[in-house]
C-alpha cells in the first residue's frame, strides 16, 4: 500500500503538519500515529490543564513503542515552528535547558507529530521554574502488593490531606500505581517541597505501617506500598494526566474521582476508551487550579519530625549529594563496613 500523504491541521490558530499518519505506534492494537495525534486532540482541555506553561520532557518513539526511545529535554533553536514556546529549567547539576512549554493544544499536537507518546511535565510553571506549584504523591506497588493495595493507600493519603484541609486529585499512573496531585503556592524551593513531601509520606506511613513504607531501599520495603517522595526532587517527572503510556495496551494516566477510584482498574483507560469518557463526563481534575494551598503546615511537620530524630532521606542515585542527606548506602552493606 502507498504511504498516506502528510496532512495539515489547524489547531489553536496554528498549522500543525502530520507526516506518516499511518505509521504504527502501538503494534499490539494497531494504533497509528494519526490515532495518537487525534487522541491528544480529543482530550485537549484535560491535557492542557496538566501541561499549560510547564517545562515538559518529551518521551519520543519515532518508530513506535517497540523502536528506539529517547527523552527530549532540549528543544533546538532551529527547525521548529516559530510559535513553539519553551521554558528554561535548571538541572541538579545547575546546567540549563530550554524545554517545550505548551501554551495551547497546537504544542501538544506538534509533539505528537514528532513521535511523542508520553509527556513528562515538571511540577513548576515557566514563570516560577525553581518553585514548584504541584505537590505530587507517587504510590508505587512493590512485589506482593497489587492495585487494590495502592488504592487503599491513596485513601489514607486522602485522609491526611483532609486533616490539613487540602484537596488532592487522584489519577491512575497508567500502570499499577496511583498519583495524587495537590496544587500549592509557588513560594518554596524544590528542597523545601521535597522535605514537605517526605513529612506527608511519613504521616501516611504512621497510619498503616504494616502496609505503607517510605523506605528508599528496596530491601527494607517488604510487601508494602512505597510512597516515592523523590518524585519531588528537581528533574524528576511523572507522566501527566491524560498522557498515554508506552505499553502494549496504550493505557492512559487517567484522572478519576475519589469515589470512582476503588472501582477502577488501570486497563479501563486507554487510547480508545478515554476520549469517550472525557466527552461524557469531562475532566475530574477540572477544579485542580481553584486553590493553591499553603505549604506551611507540612513544613511544620518537617520541623516536628526533625525534633523526633527523623531528618532527610536519600536522594536518587543520579542526584548530586545534598546537605544533610544521609549516606546513600544500602543498610545491609552499611552493616558490613
Helices and strands as residue ranges (DSSP letters): E 7-11, E 14-18, E 24-26, E 31-32, H 33-42, H 44-51, E 55-60, E 70-72, E 86-90, E 96-101, H 105-113, E 116-121, E 134-140, H 147-164, E 169-172, E 178-183, H 190-207, E 212-213, H 218-221, E 225-227, G 229-232, H 258-261, G 266-268, H 273-281, H 296-307, H 331-336
